Amino acid sequence: MFDKSTWIRLPRNVVVGHGVLSQAASAIAELHLRGQPLIVTSSTPRKVAADRIAEDFKTESISPVIVEVNDASAKAIEQVIERAREVDPGYLIGVGGGKPIDIAKLAAEELGRGFVSIPTAASHDGIVSGRASVPDGDVRHSVAAEPPHAVIADTTILAEAPWELTTAGCADIISNYTAVADWRLARRLKNVPYSEYAAALSEMTAEILVGNAESIRPGLEESAWIVVKALVSSGVAMSIAGSSRPASGAEHLFSHRLDQIAPDRALHGHQVGVGAIMTAYLHGGDRGMWRDIRRALESIDAPTTAEELGFTREEIIEALTTAHRVRDRYTILGDGIDRTAAEELAHTTGVIE
């Protein structure tokens, strides 16, 4: 008897393009969310977008409450939850890069409120996914949360964001290649749940960026359009899968381990990009696509070496040989890489000299 079932939660509205920030209030109105909104943002995104959104709401006799957060921490999440309990908002809006959006998402999950995502930088696929990054001491964990009811991404704002944030978003998406390869491997060897549809969608997003890498350039709205479409697709793939598997494999374990070794030294997307170069080699050697990944990253000015990331040779080797311990997720790293093998891997792929 066939008894398989699934429950896929996706955004109701995705509004992307030139000047769409001015449509935020009307797009949210279509969701029929009731009550006063609580806007979670940080200093620069507030000036760029949050204050404008608040003014647009006021023309409709709605007065949002704005909360600024300075970092992605458990304390910041609690700060937002406490403020929300004071004002009892109908829903939350995350405005900014990864930190305000993840904090708003987690607070909304805890409060049982709706959530709307308004990114000001195309830095990662969390802008649309049902996953959020939770701080836990010196490491971060990806946990399930409700995906946003709507995503509003203004490409005029995204194109003006710091270029390194955009390249980090690109690298994060390009690493989907190795995440899916790890997912397939885990299905074959450990019988983990697997979705052909989610895997295909995730790989397609990586192909979009690798295929368009030479046309992704600073300050171009067309580039912001390509990147945000890929980020949306990647987030949807995770929602379909019901896990972060379509976009998180050994390259993410490597990045999380680097965060433990030296927190905040490099951007998450840049770390997983370098990790993807090496894990792609493990999956295919010279027959694999690690060279294509490296060329695509070089084309968009993303780091491809330890030096460009800001890590030493020893730190890279330590991360490679211990990354498998970060979480219980089977990947190409298996139960760990021998130090000599790790050195050869990093050297062959050009990550270390």
C-alpha positions as semicolon CSV with decimal commas, in nm:
position;residue;x (nm);y (nm);z (nm)
1;M;0,000;0,000;0,000
2;F;0,134;0,343;-0,094
3;D;0,137;0,567;0,213
4;K;0,395;0,831;0,127
5;S;0,303;1,193;0,199
6;T;0,471;1,532;0,224
7;W;0,390;1,885;0,333
8;I;0,567;2,159;0,137
9;R;0,556;2,516;0,265
10;L;0,648;2,783;0,011
11;P;0,622;3,164;-0,003
12;R;0,286;3,286;-0,135
13;N;0,430;3,592;-0,308
14;V;0,779;3,646;-0,452
15;V;0,823;4,000;-0,583
16;V;1,158;4,063;-0,754
17;G;1,277;4,348;-0,973
18;H;1,346;4,715;-1,025
19;G;1,198;4,943;-0,760
20;V;0,972;4,680;-0,605
21;L;1,044;4,805;-0,252
22;S;0,773;5,065;-0,313
23;Q;0,530;4,774;-0,354
24;A;0,612;4,616;-0,019
25;A;0,309;4,742;0,172
26;S;0,065;4,645;-0,104
27;A;0,229;4,304;-0,157
28;I;0,202;4,232;0,214
29;A;-0,160;4,350;0,219
30;E;-0,242;4,074;-0,031
31;L;-0,135;3,817;0,229
32;H;-0,420;3,923;0,462
33;L;-0,186;3,934;0,758
34;R;-0,360;4,115;1,042
35;G;-0,223;4,358;1,298
36;Q;0,081;4,578;1,337
37;P;0,408;4,466;1,175
38;L;0,735;4,439;1,369
39;I;1,032;4,520;1,143
40;V;1,363;4,355;1,235
41;T;1,664;4,521;1,076
42;S;2,013;4,655;1,142
43;S;2,171;4,998;1,106
44;T;2,254;5,020;0,733
45;P;1,951;4,825;0,603
46;R;1,731;5,052;0,814
47;K;1,857;5,357;0,625
48;V;1,843;5,181;0,289
49;A;1,502;5,017;0,316
50;A;1,334;4,969;0,655
51;D;1,252;5,335;0,721
52;R;1,107;5,364;0,368
53;I;0,889;5,060;0,425
54;A;0,766;5,200;0,756
55;E;0,669;5,528;0,589
56;D;0,475;5,343;0,319
57;F;0,280;5,158;0,587
58;K;0,197;5,485;0,761
59;T;0,018;5,611;0,450
60;E;-0,222;5,322;0,510
61;S;-0,265;5,419;0,878
62;I;-0,039;5,136;0,997
63;S;0,249;5,217;1,232
64;P;0,520;4,948;1,231
65;V;0,755;4,897;1,525
66;I;1,123;4,880;1,427
67;V;1,381;4,677;1,620
68;E;1,751;4,702;1,534
69;V;1,982;4,405;1,592
70;N;2,360;4,424;1,584
71;D;2,461;4,060;1,548
72;A;2,322;3,712;1,491
73;S;2,315;3,581;1,846
74;A;2,080;3,407;2,086
75;K;2,062;3,734;2,277
76;A;1,947;3,922;1,966
77;I;1,674;3,662;1,902
78;E;1,554;3,697;2,262
79;Q;1,561;4,077;2,228
80;V;1,326;4,061;1,930
81;I;1,097;3,808;2,099
82;E;1,073;4,023;2,414
83;R;0,994;4,335;2,210
84;A;0,733;4,143;2,013
85;R;0,563;4,029;2,331
86;E;0,543;4,391;2,443
87;V;0,374;4,517;2,126
88;D;0,198;4,193;2,018
89;P;0,255;4,233;1,641
90;G;0,049;4,055;1,381
91;Y;0,361;3,952;1,189
92;L;0,735;4,019;1,153
93;I;0,934;4,159;0,862
94;G;1,307;4,090;0,826
95;V;1,487;4,369;0,638
96;G;1,858;4,336;0,562
97;G;2,115;4,068;0,498
98;G;2,130;3,724;0,650
99;K;2,136;3,825;1,016
100;P;1,815;4,033;1,047
101;I;1,626;3,790;0,823
102;D;1,733;3,481;1,019
103;I;1,657;3,652;1,351
104;A;1,313;3,766;1,234
105;K;1,244;3,416;1,096
106;L;1,336;3,245;1,424
107;A;1,145;3,496;1,635
108;A;0,837;3,454;1,416
109;E;0,866;3,076;1,453
110;E;0,883;3,104;1,832
111;L;0,591;3,348;1,847
112;G;0,373;3,166;1,595
113;R;0,351;3,475;1,376
114;G;0,379;3,528;1,002
115;F;0,708;3,639;0,849
116;V;0,805;3,845;0,543
117;S;1,157;3,858;0,398
118;I;1,294;4,177;0,241
119;P;1,665;4,130;0,159
120;T;1,897;4,423;0,097
121;A;2,186;4,197;-0,008
122;A;2,187;3,877;-0,215
123;S;2,421;3,706;0,027
124;H;2,257;3,364;0,089
125;D;1,953;3,149;0,016
126;G;1,808;3,196;0,365
127;I;1,609;3,488;0,225
128;V;1,345;3,241;0,105
129;S;1,409;2,905;0,270
130;G;1,245;2,739;0,565
131;R;1,583;2,714;0,736
132;A;1,758;2,953;0,971
133;S;2,106;2,969;1,117
134;V;2,111;2,943;1,498
135;P;2,415;3,041;1,706
136;D;2,529;2,783;1,960
137;G;2,853;2,883;2,127
138;D;3,124;2,896;1,863
139;V;2,922;2,716;1,596
140;R;2,601;2,775;1,403
141;H;2,332;2,519;1,328
142;S;2,074;2,515;1,051
143;V;1,727;2,454;1,195
144;A;1,380;2,427;1,048
145;A;1,155;2,733;1,058
146;E;0,852;2,857;0,869
147;P;0,948;2,996;0,528
148;P;0,849;3,357;0,462
149;H;0,494;3,430;0,352
150;A;0,645;3,667;0,096
151;V;0,985;3,769;-0,041
152;I;1,032;4,122;-0,176
153;A;1,371;4,173;-0,343
154;D;1,443;4,511;-0,501
155;T;1,722;4,467;-0,755
156;T;1,813;4,838;-0,741
157;I;1,903;4,792;-0,375
158;L;2,068;4,453;-0,423
159;A;2,288;4,589;-0,703
160;E;2,416;4,862;-0,470
161;A;2,503;4,624;-0,186
162;P;2,873;4,558;-0,115
163;W;3,005;4,339;-0,397
164;E;3,157;4,087;-0,156
165;L;2,809;4,009;-0,020
166;T;2,684;3,934;-0,371
167;T;2,985;3,714;-0,450
168;A;2,925;3,529;-0,123
169;G;2,568;3,461;-0,233
170;C;2,692;3,337;-0,570
171;A;2,948;3,106;-0,409
172;D;2,685;2,969;-0,172
173;I;2,465;2,875;-0,469
174;I;2,752;2,731;-0,675
175;S;2,828;2,499;-0,383
176;N;2,489;2,333;-0,441
177;Y;2,670;2,107;-0,689
178;T;2,865;1,934;-0,413
179;A;2,575;1,945;-0,166
180;V;2,360;1,744;-0,408
181;A;2,647;1,505;-0,483
182;D;2,677;1,440;-0,109
183;W;2,301;1,394;-0,079
184;R;2,303;1,130;-0,353
185;L;2,596;0,956;-0,188
186;A;2,415;0,952;0,147
187;R;2,107;0,804;-0,021
188;R;2,313;0,525;-0,177
189;L;2,520;0,440;0,130
190;K;2,293;0,538;0,423
191;N;1,945;0,533;0,266
192;V;1,871;0,892;0,369
193;P;1,546;1,047;0,234
194;Y;1,603;1,197;-0,109
195;S;1,401;1,406;-0,353
196;E;1,485;1,395;-0,724
197;Y;1,286;1,715;-0,781
198;A;1,459;1,913;-0,505
199;A;1,801;1,783;-0,616
200;A;1,738;1,878;-0,980
201;L;1,616;2,226;-0,883
202;S;1,918;2,282;-0,660
203;E;2,161;2,176;-0,934
204;M;1,982;2,401;-1,182
205;T;2,044;2,703;-0,960
206;A;2,415;2,624;-0,951
207;E;2,418;2,588;-1,330
208;I;2,253;2,929;-1,367
209;L;2,542;3,094;-1,185
210;V;2,823;2,889;-1,335
211;G;2,680;2,950;-1,681
212;N;2,639;3,323;-1,623
213;A;2,948;3,387;-1,409
214;E;3,119;3,604;-1,670
215;S;2,817;3,837;-1,688
216;I;2,781;3,884;-1,312
217;R;2,950;4,216;-1,237
218;P;2,939;4,484;-0,964
219;G;2,667;4,748;-0,981
220;L;2,467;4,578;-1,256
221;E;2,099;4,530;-1,181
222;E;2,087;4,246;-1,433
223;S;2,346;4,063;-1,223
224;A;2,140;4,115;-0,908
225;W;1,840;3,973;-1,096
226;I;2,030;3,654;-1,190
227;V;2,164;3,602;-0,839
228;V;1,838;3,659;-0,653
229;K;1,649;3,425;-0,886
230;A;1,903;3,154;-0,809
231;L;1,877;3,221;-0,435
232;V;1,499;3,193;-0,451
233;S;1,521;2,862;-0,639
234;S;1,770;2,723;-0,389
235;G;1,548;2,818;-0,097
236;V;1,249;2,657;-0,264
237;A;1,452;2,337;-0,317
238;M;1,514;2,317;0,057
239;S;1,145;2,370;0,129
240;I;1,055;2,089;-0,111
241;A;1,312;1,857;0,048
242;G;1,211;1,949;0,401
243;S;1,579;1,982;0,490
244;S;1,892;2,177;0,401
245;R;2,033;1,876;0,211
246;P;1,990;2,028;-0,140
247;A;2,220;2,314;-0,043
248;S;2,438;2,188;0,240
249;G;2,693;1,908;0,229
250;A;3,060;1,860;0,312
251;E;3,144;2,212;0,192
252;H;2,915;2,351;0,464
253;L;3,069;2,125;0,730
254;F;3,407;2,265;0,624
255;S;3,273;2,621;0,655
256;H;3,118;2,555;0,997
257;R;3,450;2,414;1,117
258;L;3,631;2,725;0,995
259;D;3,380;2,929;1,197
260;Q;3,478;2,731;1,506
261;I;3,848;2,783;1,438
262;A;3,822;3,156;1,363
263;P;3,471;3,307;1,391
264;D;3,376;3,585;1,147
265;R;3,708;3,588;0,964
266;A;3,544;3,529;0,625
267;L;3,193;3,530;0,482
268;H;3,000;3,205;0,496
269;G;2,940;3,193;0,119
270;H;3,308;3,243;0,044
271;Q;3,405;2,962;0,281
272;V;3,161;2,713;0,128
273;G;3,280;2,814;-0,219
274;V;3,637;2,714;-0,135
275;G;3,502;2,403;0,034
276;A;3,310;2,315;-0,283
277;I;3,629;2,325;-0,492
278;M;3,786;2,060;-0,271
279;T;3,481;1,841;-0,215
280;A;3,406;1,844;-0,590
281;Y;3,754;1,704;-0,644
282;L;3,682;1,429;-0,390
283;H;3,368;1,338;-0,582
284;G;3,532;1,325;-0,923
285;G;3,903;1,396;-0,925
286;D;4,023;1,541;-1,255
287;R;3,713;1,399;-1,422
288;G;3,492;1,609;-1,193
289;M;3,385;1,971;-1,216
290;W;3,606;2,123;-0,948
291;R;3,790;2,322;-1,216
292;D;3,460;2,469;-1,344
293;I;3,364;2,568;-0,990
294;R;3,702;2,730;-0,937
295;R;3,684;2,921;-1,268
296;A;3,333;3,046;-1,191
297;L;3,441;3,169;-0,847
298;E;3,747;3,341;-0,994
299;S;3,527;3,507;-1,258
300;I;3,308;3,675;-0,995
301;D;3,606;3,771;-0,776
302;A;3,520;3,523;-0,502
303;P;3,805;3,365;-0,302
304;T;3,949;3,034;-0,422
305;T;4,252;3,001;-0,193
306;A;4,326;2,991;0,179
307;E;4,517;3,317;0,150
308;E;4,226;3,496;-0,018
309;L;3,993;3,366;0,254
310;G;4,229;3,486;0,523
311;F;4,313;3,143;0,666
312;T;4,649;2,976;0,714
313;R;4,752;2,645;0,561
314;E;4,728;2,478;0,903
315;E;4,376;2,610;0,965
316;I;4,254;2,477;0,631
317;I;4,402;2,133;0,699
318;E;4,256;2,128;1,050
319;A;3,912;2,214;0,911
320;L;3,934;1,944;0,643
321;T;4,041;1,669;0,884
322;T;3,784;1,751;1,154
323;A;3,481;1,888;0,963
324;H;3,304;1,550;0,971
325;R;3,255;1,593;1,346
326;V;3,051;1,914;1,313
327;R;2,717;1,738;1,268
328;D;2,570;1,395;1,207
329;R;2,534;1,425;0,829
330;Y;2,693;1,173;0,595
331;T;2,904;1,332;0,319
332;I;3,203;1,254;0,100
333;L;3,417;1,326;0,409
334;G;3,290;1,001;0,561
335;D;3,444;0,946;0,904
336;G;3,729;1,187;0,835
337;I;4,020;1,257;0,602
338;D;4,378;1,160;0,680
339;R;4,606;1,461;0,724
340;T;4,835;1,365;0,436
341;A;4,533;1,317;0,209
342;A;4,394;1,654;0,318
343;E;4,723;1,827;0,237
344;E;4,735;1,665;-0,105
345;L;4,371;1,759;-0,172
346;A;4,416;2,124;-0,077
347;H;4,741;2,149;-0,272
348;T;4,609;1,976;-0,588
349;T;4,307;2,208;-0,604
350;G;4,522;2,516;-0,545
351;V;4,364;2,609;-0,212
352;I;4,706;2,598;-0,044
353;E;5,052;2,626;-0,199
